[in-house]
Amino acid sequence: MNRLLLSARLVDRAAMRYTPAGLPALDIGLAHESELSEDGRPRKVSMEMRAVAIGEVTQSLAAMTLGETALFAGFVTSARNGRGLLLHVTQVDRQA
């Protein structure tokens, strides 16, 4: 199963674009910081991730302010240029 849930801040948002099929698409940047337990020891985690949303979920992302935190759900694929990973956001919970 390929499913990712990430609590993150919206740190970047490009202009709305459209796929060849006419669906709205939005490229965004997410940042996450937390402290987790690894092998019984605390570990600080900090990372940024590129993401894309296609279809209806773009409406929620377009309404968010930069710096706003939410729970982002989706799946991970290779980035278009083959470098790194890209989160395809399928759901946003702004109440997180």
Biopython code that builds the backbone (N, CA, C, O; Angstrom):
import numpy as np
from Bio.PDB.StructureBuilder import StructureBuilder

atoms = [
    (1, "MET", "N", (0.844, -1.181, 0.000)),
    (1, "MET", "CA", (0.000, 0.000, 0.000)),
    (1, "MET", "C", (0.887, 1.241, 0.000)),
    (1, "MET", "O", (1.896, 1.282, 0.704)),
    (2, "ASN", "N", (0.528, 2.226, -0.764)),
    (2, "ASN", "CA", (1.263, 3.485, -0.868)),
    (2, "ASN", "C", (0.341, 4.590, -0.378)),
    (2, "ASN", "O", (-0.456, 5.126, -1.148)),
    (3, "ARG", "N", (0.448, 4.933, 0.911)),
    (3, "ARG", "CA", (-0.410, 5.956, 1.533)),
    (3, "ARG", "C", (0.420, 6.736, 2.529)),
    (3, "ARG", "O", (1.091, 6.143, 3.374)),
    (4, "LEU", "N", (0.387, 8.047, 2.446)),
    (4, "LEU", "CA", (1.157, 8.889, 3.345)),
    (4, "LEU", "C", (0.237, 9.897, 4.019)),
    (4, "LEU", "O", (-0.569, 10.550, 3.355)),
    (5, "LEU", "N", (0.356, 10.025, 5.341)),
    (5, "LEU", "CA", (-0.315, 11.065, 6.114)),
    (5, "LEU", "C", (0.773, 11.934, 6.709)),
    (5, "LEU", "O", (1.689, 11.427, 7.357)),
    (6, "LEU", "N", (0.685, 13.235, 6.496)),
    (6, "LEU", "CA", (1.733, 14.130, 6.948)),
    (6, "LEU", "C", (1.120, 15.406, 7.500)),
    (6, "LEU", "O", (0.376, 16.101, 6.808)),
    (7, "SER", "N", (1.438, 15.704, 8.745)),
    (7, "SER", "CA", (1.077, 16.996, 9.319)),
    (7, "SER", "C", (2.175, 17.965, 8.898)),
    (7, "SER", "O", (3.347, 17.751, 9.207)),
    (8, "ALA", "N", (1.800, 19.023, 8.199)),
    (8, "ALA", "CA", (2.817, 19.916, 7.641)),
    (8, "ALA", "C", (2.258, 21.322, 7.457)),
    (8, "ALA", "O", (1.048, 21.548, 7.485)),
    (9, "ARG", "N", (3.194, 22.265, 7.266)),
    (9, "ARG", "CA", (2.849, 23.639, 6.942)),
    (9, "ARG", "C", (2.953, 23.841, 5.439)),
    (9, "ARG", "O", (3.854, 23.310, 4.790)),
    (10, "LEU", "N", (2.037, 24.601, 4.904)),
    (10, "LEU", "CA", (2.099, 24.989, 3.494)),
    (10, "LEU", "C", (3.107, 26.133, 3.384)),
    (10, "LEU", "O", (2.870, 27.221, 3.909)),
    (11, "VAL", "N", (4.229, 25.891, 2.707)),
    (11, "VAL", "CA", (5.290, 26.905, 2.634)),
    (11, "VAL", "C", (5.472, 27.500, 1.243)),
    (11, "VAL", "O", (6.160, 28.509, 1.088)),
    (12, "ASP", "N", (4.868, 26.892, 0.238)),
    (12, "ASP", "CA", (5.013, 27.397, -1.128)),
    (12, "ASP", "C", (3.813, 26.943, -1.949)),
    (12, "ASP", "O", (3.310, 25.835, -1.763)),
    (13, "ARG", "N", (3.360, 27.796, -2.851)),
    (13, "ARG", "CA", (2.245, 27.426, -3.729)),
    (13, "ARG", "C", (2.431, 28.146, -5.050)),
    (13, "ARG", "O", (2.520, 29.373, -5.085)),
    (14, "ALA", "N", (2.490, 27.398, -6.124)),
    (14, "ALA", "CA", (2.609, 27.974, -7.469)),
    (14, "ALA", "C", (1.227, 28.409, -7.961)),
    (14, "ALA", "O", (0.215, 28.157, -7.306)),
    (15, "ALA", "N", (1.200, 29.045, -9.088)),
    (15, "ALA", "CA", (-0.070, 29.441, -9.706)),
    (15, "ALA", "C", (-0.820, 28.198, -10.177)),
    (15, "ALA", "O", (-0.211, 27.199, -10.562)),
    (16, "MET", "N", (-2.124, 28.272, -10.143)),
    (16, "MET", "CA", (-2.962, 27.172, -10.622)),
    (16, "MET", "C", (-2.652, 26.931, -12.097)),
    (16, "MET", "O", (-2.519, 27.867, -12.885)),
    (17, "ARG", "N", (-2.541, 25.656, -12.445)),
    (17, "ARG", "CA", (-2.348, 25.281, -13.850)),
    (17, "ARG", "C", (-3.380, 24.209, -14.168)),
    (17, "ARG", "O", (-4.144, 23.794, -13.297)),
    (18, "TYR", "N", (-3.399, 23.768, -15.409)),
    (18, "TYR", "CA", (-4.375, 22.756, -15.817)),
    (18, "TYR", "C", (-3.677, 21.636, -16.577)),
    (18, "TYR", "O", (-2.778, 21.882, -17.380)),
    (19, "THR", "N", (-4.098, 20.415, -16.317)),
    (19, "THR", "CA", (-3.540, 19.249, -17.003)),
    (19, "THR", "C", (-4.065, 19.228, -18.437)),
    (19, "THR", "O", (-5.020, 19.939, -18.751)),
    (20, "PRO", "N", (-3.459, 18.423, -19.311)),
    (20, "PRO", "CA", (-3.991, 18.300, -20.675)),
    (20, "PRO", "C", (-5.456, 17.840, -20.700)),
    (20, "PRO", "O", (-6.176, 18.109, -21.661)),
    (21, "ALA", "N", (-5.888, 17.153, -19.650)),
    (21, "ALA", "CA", (-7.281, 16.708, -19.563)),
    (21, "ALA", "C", (-8.203, 17.806, -19.030)),
    (21, "ALA", "O", (-9.412, 17.604, -18.916)),
    (22, "GLY", "N", (-7.626, 18.972, -18.702)),
    (22, "GLY", "CA", (-8.434, 20.092, -18.231)),
    (22, "GLY", "C", (-8.655, 20.133, -16.729)),
    (22, "GLY", "O", (-9.443, 20.950, -16.251)),
    (23, "LEU", "N", (-7.983, 19.277, -15.973)),
    (23, "LEU", "CA", (-8.139, 19.269, -14.511)),
    (23, "LEU", "C", (-7.229, 20.309, -13.875)),
    (23, "LEU", "O", (-6.098, 20.492, -14.325)),
    (24, "PRO", "N", (-7.705, 21.000, -12.830)),
    (24, "PRO", "CA", (-6.833, 21.949, -12.144)),
    (24, "PRO", "C", (-5.707, 21.205, -11.427)),
    (24, "PRO", "O", (-5.913, 20.116, -10.891)),
    (25, "ALA", "N", (-4.522, 21.800, -11.423)),
    (25, "ALA", "CA", (-3.359, 21.207, -10.753)),
    (25, "ALA", "C", (-2.612, 22.311, -10.021)),
    (25, "ALA", "O", (-2.497, 23.436, -10.506)),
    (26, "LEU", "N", (-2.107, 21.961, -8.842)),
    (26, "LEU", "CA", (-1.423, 22.937, -7.999)),
    (26, "LEU", "C", (-0.157, 22.314, -7.430)),
    (26, "LEU", "O", (-0.218, 21.287, -6.755)),
    (27, "ASP", "N", (0.987, 22.929, -7.700)),
    (27, "ASP", "CA", (2.268, 22.488, -7.142)),
    (27, "ASP", "C", (2.494, 23.246, -5.841)),
    (27, "ASP", "O", (2.358, 24.469, -5.799)),
    (28, "ILE", "N", (2.839, 22.519, -4.775)),
    (28, "ILE", "CA", (3.014, 23.129, -3.460)),
    (28, "ILE", "C", (4.282, 22.609, -2.788)),
    (28, "ILE", "O", (4.856, 21.599, -3.194)),
    (29, "GLY", "N", (4.697, 23.324, -1.755)),
    (29, "GLY", "CA", (5.800, 22.890, -0.913)),
    (29, "GLY", "C", (5.296, 22.737, 0.511)),
    (29, "GLY", "O", (4.553, 23.585, 1.006)),
    (30, "LEU", "N", (5.694, 21.667, 1.167)),
    (30, "LEU", "CA", (5.276, 21.382, 2.537)),
    (30, "LEU", "C", (6.500, 21.287, 3.429)),
    (30, "LEU", "O", (7.553, 20.824, 2.993)),
    (31, "ALA", "N", (6.368, 21.725, 4.683)),
    (31, "ALA", "CA", (7.441, 21.606, 5.672)),
    (31, "ALA", "C", (6.879, 20.932, 6.916)),
    (31, "ALA", "O", (5.771, 21.234, 7.358)),
    (32, "HIS", "N", (7.664, 20.014, 7.472)),
    (32, "HIS", "CA", (7.255, 19.265, 8.667)),
    (32, "HIS", "C", (8.371, 19.336, 9.704)),
    (32, "HIS", "O", (9.549, 19.191, 9.376)),
    (33, "GLU", "N", (7.983, 19.562, 10.967)),
    (33, "GLU", "CA", (8.911, 19.523, 12.091)),
    (33, "GLU", "C", (8.213, 18.833, 13.247)),
    (33, "GLU", "O", (7.063, 19.139, 13.564)),
    (34, "SER", "N", (8.912, 17.901, 13.874)),
    (34, "SER", "CA", (8.345, 17.224, 15.035)),
    (34, "SER", "C", (9.448, 16.542, 15.817)),
    (34, "SER", "O", (10.603, 16.507, 15.392)),
    (35, "GLU", "N", (9.074, 15.999, 16.969)),
    (35, "GLU", "CA", (9.988, 15.175, 17.737)),
    (35, "GLU", "C", (9.328, 13.811, 17.886)),
    (35, "GLU", "O", (8.208, 13.699, 18.386)),
    (36, "LEU", "N", (10.034, 12.782, 17.448)),
    (36, "LEU", "CA", (9.524, 11.419, 17.457)),
    (36, "LEU", "C", (10.428, 10.546, 18.318)),
    (36, "LEU", "O", (11.508, 10.962, 18.736)),
    (37, "SER", "N", (9.962, 9.331, 18.571)),
    (37, "SER", "CA", (10.765, 8.372, 19.314)),
    (37, "SER", "C", (11.320, 7.338, 18.342)),
    (37, "SER", "O", (10.579, 6.747, 17.557)),
    (38, "GLU", "N", (12.632, 7.129, 18.406)),
    (38, "GLU", "CA", (13.284, 6.118, 17.578)),
    (38, "GLU", "C", (14.121, 5.241, 18.503)),
    (38, "GLU", "O", (15.068, 5.711, 19.133)),
    (39, "ASP", "N", (13.764, 3.975, 18.576)),
    (39, "ASP", "CA", (14.447, 3.028, 19.451)),
    (39, "ASP", "C", (14.466, 3.523, 20.898)),
    (39, "ASP", "O", (15.455, 3.369, 21.614)),
    (40, "GLY", "N", (13.333, 4.127, 21.310)),
    (40, "GLY", "CA", (13.194, 4.591, 22.676)),
    (40, "GLY", "C", (13.870, 5.912, 22.977)),
    (40, "GLY", "O", (13.883, 6.348, 24.128)),
    (41, "ARG", "N", (14.426, 6.553, 21.976)),
    (41, "ARG", "CA", (15.113, 7.831, 22.165)),
    (41, "ARG", "C", (14.432, 8.912, 21.341)),
    (41, "ARG", "O", (13.957, 8.655, 20.235)),
    (42, "PRO", "N", (14.387, 10.134, 21.892)),
    (42, "PRO", "CA", (13.758, 11.223, 21.133)),
    (42, "PRO", "C", (14.628, 11.635, 19.943)),
    (42, "PRO", "O", (15.857, 11.648, 20.016)),
    (43, "ARG", "N", (13.951, 11.967, 18.857)),
    (43, "ARG", "CA", (14.660, 12.416, 17.656)),
    (43, "ARG", "C", (13.881, 13.564, 17.026)),
    (43, "ARG", "O", (12.680, 13.445, 16.784)),
    (44, "LYS", "N", (14.561, 14.668, 16.762)),
    (44, "LYS", "CA", (13.935, 15.796, 16.077)),
    (44, "LYS", "C", (13.960, 15.528, 14.581)),
    (44, "LYS", "O", (14.973, 15.109, 14.021)),
    (45, "VAL", "N", (12.827, 15.778, 13.955)),
    (45, "VAL", "CA", (12.686, 15.545, 12.519)),
    (45, "VAL", "C", (12.281, 16.863, 11.867)),
    (45, "VAL", "O", (11.370, 17.546, 12.336)),
    (46, "SER", "N", (12.960, 17.209, 10.794)),
    (46, "SER", "CA", (12.648, 18.410, 10.049)),
    (46, "SER", "C", (12.882, 18.115, 8.571)),
    (46, "SER", "O", (13.944, 17.622, 8.193)),
    (47, "MET", "N", (11.890, 18.417, 7.739)),
    (47, "MET", "CA", (12.050, 18.160, 6.308)),
    (47, "MET", "C", (11.087, 19.002, 5.503)),
    (47, "MET", "O", (10.068, 19.474, 6.007)),
    (48, "GLU", "N", (11.434, 19.179, 4.232)),
    (48, "GLU", "CA", (10.550, 19.831, 3.270)),
    (48, "GLU", "C", (10.284, 18.855, 2.142)),
    (48, "GLU", "O", (11.140, 18.041, 1.798)),
    (49, "MET", "N", (9.095, 18.938, 1.570)),
    (49, "MET", "CA", (8.687, 18.006, 0.522)),
    (49, "MET", "C", (7.890, 18.734, -0.542)),
    (49, "MET", "O", (7.049, 19.577, -0.229)),
    (50, "ARG", "N", (8.152, 18.413, -1.785)),
    (50, "ARG", "CA", (7.355, 18.928, -2.897)),
    (50, "ARG", "C", (6.103, 18.065, -3.022)),
    (50, "ARG", "O", (6.136, 16.863, -2.762)),
    (51, "ALA", "N", (5.012, 18.686, -3.419)),
    (51, "ALA", "CA", (3.753, 17.961, -3.566)),
    (51, "ALA", "C", (2.961, 18.566, -4.716)),
    (51, "ALA", "O", (3.219, 19.690, -5.147)),
    (52, "VAL", "N", (2.001, 17.804, -5.200)),
    (52, "VAL", "CA", (1.101, 18.270, -6.245)),
    (52, "VAL", "C", (-0.306, 17.789, -5.902)),
    (52, "VAL", "O", (-0.489, 16.706, -5.346)),
    (53, "ALA", "N", (-1.281, 18.603, -6.240)),
    (53, "ALA", "CA", (-2.689, 18.234, -6.073)),
    (53, "ALA", "C", (-3.370, 18.406, -7.423)),
    (53, "ALA", "O", (-3.113, 19.369, -8.145)),
    (54, "ILE", "N", (-4.233, 17.470, -7.750)),
    (54, "ILE", "CA", (-4.949, 17.512, -9.029)),
    (54, "ILE", "C", (-6.432, 17.289, -8.757)),
    (54, "ILE", "O", (-6.807, 16.393, -8.001)),
    (55, "GLY", "N", (-7.264, 18.109, -9.378)),
    (55, "GLY", "CA", (-8.708, 17.942, -9.240)),
    (55, "GLY", "C", (-9.295, 18.790, -8.123)),
    (55, "GLY", "O", (-8.794, 19.874, -7.826)),
    (56, "GLU", "N", (-10.361, 18.287, -7.507)),
    (56, "GLU", "CA", (-11.131, 19.045, -6.517)),
    (56, "GLU", "C", (-10.324, 19.479, -5.298)),
    (56, "GLU", "O", (-10.603, 20.532, -4.724)),
    (57, "VAL", "N", (-9.338, 18.696, -4.894)),
    (57, "VAL", "CA", (-8.559, 19.026, -3.697)),
    (57, "VAL", "C", (-7.798, 20.347, -3.860)),
    (57, "VAL", "O", (-7.393, 20.949, -2.866)),
    (58, "THR", "N", (-7.603, 20.798, -5.086)),
    (58, "THR", "CA", (-6.903, 22.072, -5.306)),
    (58, "THR", "C", (-7.679, 23.242, -4.707)),
    (58, "THR", "O", (-7.074, 24.248, -4.336)),
    (59, "GLN", "N", (-8.996, 23.134, -4.604)),
    (59, "GLN", "CA", (-9.801, 24.223, -4.030)),
    (59, "GLN", "C", (-9.428, 24.467, -2.572)),
    (59, "GLN", "O", (-9.284, 25.616, -2.154)),
    (60, "SER", "N", (-9.271, 23.394, -1.796)),
    (60, "SER", "CA", (-8.878, 23.536, -0.391)),
    (60, "SER", "C", (-7.493, 24.145, -0.272)),
    (60, "SER", "O", (-7.259, 25.000, 0.583)),
    (61, "LEU", "N", (-6.570, 23.709, -1.126)),
    (61, "LEU", "CA", (-5.200, 24.219, -1.061)),
    (61, "LEU", "C", (-5.123, 25.675, -1.494)),
    (61, "LEU", "O", (-4.341, 26.446, -0.938)),
    (62, "ALA", "N", (-5.919, 26.056, -2.472)),
    (62, "ALA", "CA", (-5.917, 27.437, -2.944)),
    (62, "ALA", "C", (-6.460, 28.378, -1.867)),
    (62, "ALA", "O", (-6.090, 29.551, -1.833)),
    (63, "ALA", "N", (-7.331, 27.880, -0.991)),
    (63, "ALA", "CA", (-7.917, 28.695, 0.073)),
    (63, "ALA", "C", (-7.017, 28.809, 1.299)),
    (63, "ALA", "O", (-7.262, 29.652, 2.162)),
    (64, "MET", "N", (-5.984, 27.978, 1.393)),
    (64, "MET", "CA", (-5.085, 28.007, 2.544)),
    (64, "MET", "C", (-4.137, 29.190, 2.456)),
    (64, "MET", "O", (-3.785, 29.634, 1.363)),
    (65, "THR", "N", (-3.723, 29.702, 3.613)),
    (65, "THR", "CA", (-2.714, 30.744, 3.653)),
    (65, "THR", "C", (-1.345, 30.100, 3.830)),
    (65, "THR", "O", (-1.226, 29.052, 4.465)),
    (66, "LEU", "N", (-0.320, 30.719, 3.274)),
    (66, "LEU", "CA", (1.028, 30.210, 3.464)),
    (66, "LEU", "C", (1.343, 30.218, 4.957)),
    (66, "LEU", "O", (1.036, 31.185, 5.654)),
    (67, "GLY", "N", (1.952, 29.148, 5.441)),
    (67, "GLY", "CA", (2.253, 28.992, 6.863)),
    (67, "GLY", "C", (1.199, 28.217, 7.617)),
    (67, "GLY", "O", (1.429, 27.815, 8.758)),
    (68, "GLU", "N", (0.036, 27.997, 7.003)),
    (68, "GLU", "CA", (-1.039, 27.252, 7.659)),
    (68, "GLU", "C", (-0.680, 25.769, 7.742)),
    (68, "GLU", "O", (-0.113, 25.201, 6.809)),
    (69, "THR", "N", (-1.018, 25.154, 8.874)),
    (69, "THR", "CA", (-0.757, 23.738, 9.095)),
    (69, "THR", "C", (-2.014, 22.919, 8.837)),
    (69, "THR", "O", (-3.121, 23.337, 9.176)),
    (70, "ALA", "N", (-1.835, 21.760, 8.239)),
    (70, "ALA", "CA", (-2.953, 20.855, 7.958)),
    (70, "ALA", "C", (-2.418, 19.428, 7.910)),
    (70, "ALA", "O", (-1.209, 19.197, 7.939)),
    (71, "LEU", "N", (-3.340, 18.483, 7.835)),
    (71, "LEU", "CA", (-2.992, 17.078, 7.639)),
    (71, "LEU", "C", (-3.199, 16.769, 6.157)),
    (71, "LEU", "O", (-4.310, 16.872, 5.638)),
    (72, "PHE", "N", (-2.116, 16.391, 5.492)),
    (72, "PHE", "CA", (-2.143, 16.100, 4.062)),
    (72, "PHE", "C", (-2.092, 14.586, 3.872)),
    (72, "PHE", "O", (-1.254, 13.913, 4.471)),
    (73, "ALA", "N", (-2.977, 14.054, 3.049)),
    (73, "ALA", "CA", (-3.011, 12.621, 2.762)),
    (73, "ALA", "C", (-2.844, 12.429, 1.266)),
    (73, "ALA", "O", (-3.305, 13.244, 0.467)),
    (74, "GLY", "N", (-2.178, 11.340, 0.896)),
    (74, "GLY", "CA", (-2.000, 11.057, -0.518)),
    (74, "GLY", "C", (-1.073, 9.881, -0.737)),
    (74, "GLY", "O", (-0.925, 9.020, 0.130)),
    (75, "PHE", "N", (-0.446, 9.850, -1.914)),
    (75, "PHE", "CA", (0.467, 8.766, -2.260)),
    (75, "PHE", "C", (1.751, 9.367, -2.819)),
    (75, "PHE", "O", (1.763, 10.511, -3.273)),
    (76, "VAL", "N", (2.820, 8.596, -2.785)),
    (76, "VAL", "CA", (4.142, 9.069, -3.180)),
    (76, "VAL", "C", (4.538, 8.437, -4.511)),
    (76, "VAL", "O", (4.345, 7.241, -4.730)),
    (77, "THR", "N", (5.100, 9.269, -5.402)),
    (77, "THR", "CA", (5.628, 8.797, -6.681)),
    (77, "THR", "C", (7.002, 9.419, -6.898)),
    (77, "THR", "O", (7.431, 10.274, -6.124)),
    (78, "SER", "N", (7.679, 8.993, -7.936)),
    (78, "SER", "CA", (8.925, 9.649, -8.330)),
    (78, "SER", "C", (8.590, 11.014, -8.895)),
    (78, "SER", "O", (7.556, 11.195, -9.539)),
    (79, "ALA", "N", (9.469, 11.970, -8.653)),
    (79, "ALA", "CA", (9.281, 13.297, -9.220)),
    (79, "ALA", "C", (9.396, 13.220, -10.737)),
    (79, "ALA", "O", (9.979, 12.277, -11.272)),
    (80, "ARG", "N", (8.845, 14.203, -11.424)),
    (80, "ARG", "CA", (8.828, 14.199, -12.887)),
    (80, "ARG", "C", (10.216, 14.117, -13.495)),
    (80, "ARG", "O", (10.405, 13.488, -14.537)),
    (81, "ASN", "N", (11.186, 14.746, -12.851)),
    (81, "ASN", "CA", (12.545, 14.731, -13.392)),
    (81, "ASN", "C", (13.327, 13.494, -12.936)),
    (81, "ASN", "O", (14.509, 13.354, -13.249)),
    (82, "GLY", "N", (12.670, 12.605, -12.204)),
    (82, "GLY", "CA", (13.318, 11.384, -11.745)),
    (82, "GLY", "C", (14.168, 11.569, -10.504)),
    (82, "GLY", "O", (14.775, 10.615, -10.016)),
    (83, "ARG", "N", (14.218, 12.797, -9.986)),
    (83, "ARG", "CA", (15.006, 13.078, -8.786)),
    (83, "ARG", "C", (14.078, 13.229, -7.581)),
    (83, "ARG", "O", (13.242, 14.132, -7.542)),
    (84, "GLY", "N", (14.229, 12.356, -6.618)),
    (84, "GLY", "CA", (13.459, 12.476, -5.388)),
    (84, "GLY", "C", (12.037, 11.973, -5.515)),
    (84, "GLY", "O", (11.662, 11.320, -6.489)),
    (85, "LEU", "N", (11.257, 12.301, -4.491)),
    (85, "LEU", "CA", (9.875, 11.843, -4.407)),
    (85, "LEU", "C", (8.922, 13.021, -4.446)),
    (85, "LEU", "O", (9.291, 14.147, -4.112)),
    (86, "LEU", "N", (7.698, 12.752, -4.857)),
    (86, "LEU", "CA", (6.652, 13.760, -4.957)),
    (86, "LEU", "C", (5.395, 13.210, -4.309)),
    (86, "LEU", "O", (4.943, 12.117, -4.651)),
    (87, "LEU", "N", (4.823, 13.965, -3.369)),
    (87, "LEU", "CA", (3.558, 13.582, -2.738)),
    (87, "LEU", "C", (2.404, 14.069, -3.607)),
    (87, "LEU", "O", (2.305, 15.260, -3.901)),
    (88, "HIS", "N", (1.540, 13.162, -4.013)),
    (88, "HIS", "CA", (0.300, 13.524, -4.708)),
    (88, "HIS", "C", (-0.779, 13.634, -3.646)),
    (88, "HIS", "O", (-1.235, 12.623, -3.110)),
    (89, "VAL", "N", (-1.191, 14.862, -3.340)),
    (89, "VAL", "CA", (-2.169, 15.111, -2.285)),
    (89, "VAL", "C", (-3.563, 14.774, -2.806)),
    (89, "VAL", "O", (-3.993, 15.283, -3.841)),
    (90, "THR", "N", (-4.259, 13.907, -2.072)),
    (90, "THR", "CA", (-5.623, 13.528, -2.443)),
    (90, "THR", "C", (-6.657, 14.026, -1.436)),
    (90, "THR", "O", (-7.857, 14.019, -1.710)),
    (91, "GLN", "N", (-6.171, 14.465, -0.250)),
    (91, "GLN", "CA", (-7.089, 14.930, 0.795)),
    (91, "GLN", "C", (-6.347, 15.886, 1.723)),
    (91, "GLN", "O", (-5.178, 15.671, 2.043)),
    (92, "VAL", "N", (-7.039, 16.945, 2.154)),
    (92, "VAL", "CA", (-6.465, 17.908, 3.092)),
    (92, "VAL", "C", (-7.462, 18.113, 4.227)),
    (92, "VAL", "O", (-8.639, 18.386, 3.993)),
    (93, "ASP", "N", (-6.975, 17.977, 5.460)),
    (93, "ASP", "CA", (-7.785, 18.236, 6.646)),
    (93, "ASP", "C", (-7.202, 19.470, 7.314)),
    (93, "ASP", "O", (-6.173, 19.389, 7.985)),
    (94, "ARG", "N", (-7.852, 20.608, 7.135)),
    (94, "ARG", "CA", (-7.335, 21.870, 7.654)),
    (94, "ARG", "C", (-7.566, 22.009, 9.151)),
    (94, "ARG", "O", (-7.075, 22.961, 9.758)),
    (95, "GLN", "N", (-8.294, 21.095, 9.756)),
    (95, "GLN", "CA", (-8.569, 21.155, 11.196)),
    (95, "GLN", "C", (-7.429, 20.551, 12.006)),
    (95, "GLN", "O", (-7.449, 20.613, 13.235)),
    (96, "ALA", "N", (-6.441, 19.969, 11.341)),
    (96, "ALA", "CA", (-5.354, 19.256, 12.045)),
    (96, "ALA", "C", (-4.459, 20.208, 12.804)),
    (96, "ALA", "O", (-3.502, 19.777, 13.446)),
]
sb = StructureBuilder()
sb.init_structure("model")
sb.init_model(0)
sb.init_chain("A")
sb.init_seg("    ")
for serial, (resi, resn, name, xyz) in enumerate(atoms, 1):
    if name == "N":
        sb.init_residue(resn, " ", resi, " ")
    sb.init_atom(name, np.array(xyz, "f"), 0.0, 1.0, " ", f" {name:<3s}", serial, name[0])
structure = sb.get_structure()
